[in-house]
Amino acid sequence: MTEPSKPPPMQAEIAAAAPDDLQLVARAQAGETAAFSELVTRYRSRAFSMIYQMTRNEQDAWDLAQDGFVKAWKNIGRFRGQSSFYTWLYRILMNVTIDSMRRKHIQSGTEFDDQIGLRQIEPGAATAPRVELQPAEKISDQEIRTRIDGAIAKLSPEHRAAIVMREIDGLEYTEIAAQMECSLGTVMSRLFYARKKLQALLKDVYENI
């Protein structure tokens, strides 16, 4: 008589069986490349998405993600677990991206002084129009998306990074300051000026929605 087949494992059991990030990091720090490869598999899509929001170029995003992971592997011994692995990785990816943009001289037409105008900062100010229009509106969703992307591309690397972290990745101000290794006031100033420039570049978009 054959034994009844065992039921498939529940999703929770599958999740419990998978090593967490810190376990994989510990194994990677011991020289296990397969453990780091699993971390890459877990986060490569998020890494690409974040970098693409900065570069707006698919090939550049994949190349920079690869560069970031290589740098993370070389520096894995420095990870001390004081934050999540992805928070640590995010900083590396963002720095690699900003450095690349600086080398390519991607700058805004007018640079802003991070220390000016802090009294006028409105942290909750709108960044750009929401792409939630009805079909009868004057400007199409795609056209607005293209205009917004083009406006973001005119920001300097630091201002673009602040906008991406806050408006797209949803980081808190303190998290952005930690990632960019600057003061909270500098973060607020960069966001303030980035928003003002976007609003100026997208003035006609605002007028048509």
C-alpha positions in Angstrom: 0.0 0.0 0.0 1.5 3.3 -1.0 1.7 6.1 1.4 -0.5 9.1 0.8 1.4 12.0 -0.8 2.2 14.8 1.5 0.4 18.1 1.0 2.5 20.9 -0.5 4.1 23.2 2.0 2.2 26.3 2.9 3.5 29.7 1.8 4.5 30.6 5.3 6.6 27.4 5.6 8.3 28.3 2.3 9.1 31.8 3.5 10.3 30.4 6.9 12.7 28.0 5.0 14.2 30.8 3.0 17.2 32.5 4.6 16.7 36.2 5.6 19.0 38.9 4.4 21.2 39.0 7.5 21.9 35.2 7.1 22.8 35.7 3.5 25.0 38.6 4.3 26.8 36.6 7.0 27.4 33.8 4.5 28.6 36.3 1.9 31.0 37.9 4.4 32.4 34.4 4.8 33.1 34.3 1.1 30.1 32.5 -0.2 29.4 34.0 -3.6 26.1 32.0 -4.0 24.7 33.8 -0.9 25.5 37.2 -2.4 24.0 36.1 -5.7 20.7 35.4 -3.9 20.8 38.9 -2.5 21.3 40.3 -6.0 18.4 38.2 -7.3 16.2 39.6 -4.5 17.0 43.2 -5.1 18.0 43.7 -8.7 14.6 44.7 -9.9 14.3 47.3 -7.1 17.8 48.5 -7.9 17.1 48.9 -11.6 13.8 50.7 -10.9 15.4 53.2 -8.5 18.3 53.9 -10.8 16.1 54.2 -13.9 14.1 57.0 -12.1 17.4 58.9 -11.9 18.8 58.2 -15.3 15.7 57.6 -17.5 17.9 55.3 -19.6 17.3 51.6 -19.4 20.9 50.5 -20.4 22.5 52.9 -18.0 20.2 51.7 -15.2 21.2 48.1 -15.7 24.9 49.0 -16.0 24.8 51.1 -12.9 22.9 48.5 -11.0 25.6 46.0 -11.9 28.3 48.5 -10.8 26.5 49.0 -7.5 26.2 45.3 -6.8 29.9 44.8 -7.6 30.8 47.6 -5.2 28.5 46.1 -2.5 30.2 42.7 -2.9 33.7 44.3 -2.5 32.5 46.1 0.6 30.3 43.5 2.1 32.7 43.0 5.0 31.9 46.6 6.1 28.2 45.9 6.6 27.5 45.8 10.3 23.8 45.3 10.4 23.0 48.7 11.8 20.4 49.1 9.1 18.6 46.7 6.8 20.7 45.3 4.0 18.6 47.1 1.3 19.1 50.4 3.1 22.8 49.9 3.0 22.7 48.7 -0.6 20.4 51.7 -1.6 23.1 54.1 -0.4 25.7 52.4 -2.6 23.4 52.4 -5.6 22.5 56.0 -5.2 26.1 57.1 -4.8 27.2 55.1 -7.8 24.4 56.8 -9.9 25.1 60.3 -8.7 28.9 59.9 -9.4 28.1 58.6 -12.9 25.8 61.6 -13.6 28.5 64.0 -12.3 31.0 62.4 -14.6 28.7 62.9 -17.5 28.2 66.5 -16.4 24.5 66.1 -16.0 23.6 69.4 -14.2 20.7 71.7 -14.1 20.8 75.0 -15.9 20.9 76.9 -12.6 22.4 75.3 -9.5 20.7 76.1 -6.2 22.4 77.0 -2.9 21.4 74.4 -0.3 21.7 76.9 2.5 19.4 79.6 1.2 15.7 80.1 1.8 15.1 77.5 4.5 12.5 79.7 6.1 10.3 79.4 3.0 10.4 75.6 2.8 7.1 73.9 2.6 7.9 70.1 3.0 4.4 69.1 1.9 4.4 71.3 -1.3 3.3 69.5 -4.5 6.1 68.4 -6.7 4.4 67.9 -10.0 0.8 67.4 -11.3 -0.7 64.0 -10.7 -1.2 61.9 -13.9 -4.8 61.3 -13.2 -6.7 63.1 -16.0 -9.9 62.3 -17.7 -9.8 61.6 -21.5 -11.4 64.9 -22.3 -8.6 66.9 -20.7 -6.4 69.1 -22.9 -3.2 67.2 -22.3 -2.9 63.4 -22.5 -1.5 61.3 -19.7 1.4 60.2 -21.8 2.3 63.8 -22.7 2.2 64.8 -19.1 4.4 61.8 -18.1 6.9 62.8 -20.8 7.0 66.4 -19.7 7.5 65.4 -16.1 10.3 63.1 -17.0 11.9 65.8 -19.1 11.6 68.3 -16.2 13.2 65.9 -13.7 16.0 65.3 -16.2 16.9 69.0 -15.9 17.6 68.7 -12.2 21.2 68.3 -10.9 22.1 64.8 -9.6 21.7 65.8 -5.9 18.3 67.5 -6.4 17.1 64.7 -8.6 18.2 62.1 -6.0 16.2 64.0 -3.3 13.1 64.0 -5.4 13.4 60.4 -6.3 13.9 59.3 -2.7 11.0 61.4 -1.4 8.4 61.3 -4.1 9.0 58.0 -5.8 10.7 55.8 -3.1 8.7 57.4 -0.3 11.7 57.8 2.1 11.3 60.0 5.2 13.3 63.2 5.4 15.6 61.7 8.1 16.2 58.6 5.8 17.1 60.8 2.9 19.6 62.7 5.1 21.2 59.5 6.1 21.3 58.2 2.5 22.8 61.4 1.2 25.0 61.9 4.3 23.9 65.5 4.7 21.9 67.5 7.2 18.1 67.4 7.4 18.0 71.1 6.5 20.0 70.4 3.3 17.5 67.7 2.4 14.6 70.1 2.9 16.4 72.8 0.9 17.1 70.5 -2.0 13.5 69.3 -2.1 12.2 72.9 -1.9 14.3 74.1 -4.8 13.8 71.0 -6.9 10.0 71.4 -6.5 10.2 75.1 -7.4 12.2 74.3 -10.5 9.8 71.5 -11.5 6.8 73.8 -11.0 8.5 76.5 -13.2 9.3 74.0 -15.9 5.8 72.5 -15.8 3.9 75.8 -15.5 2.0 75.3 -18.8 1.1 71.8 -17.6 -0.5 73.1 -14.5 -2.4 75.6 -16.5 -3.9 72.9 -18.7 -5.2 70.5 -16.0 
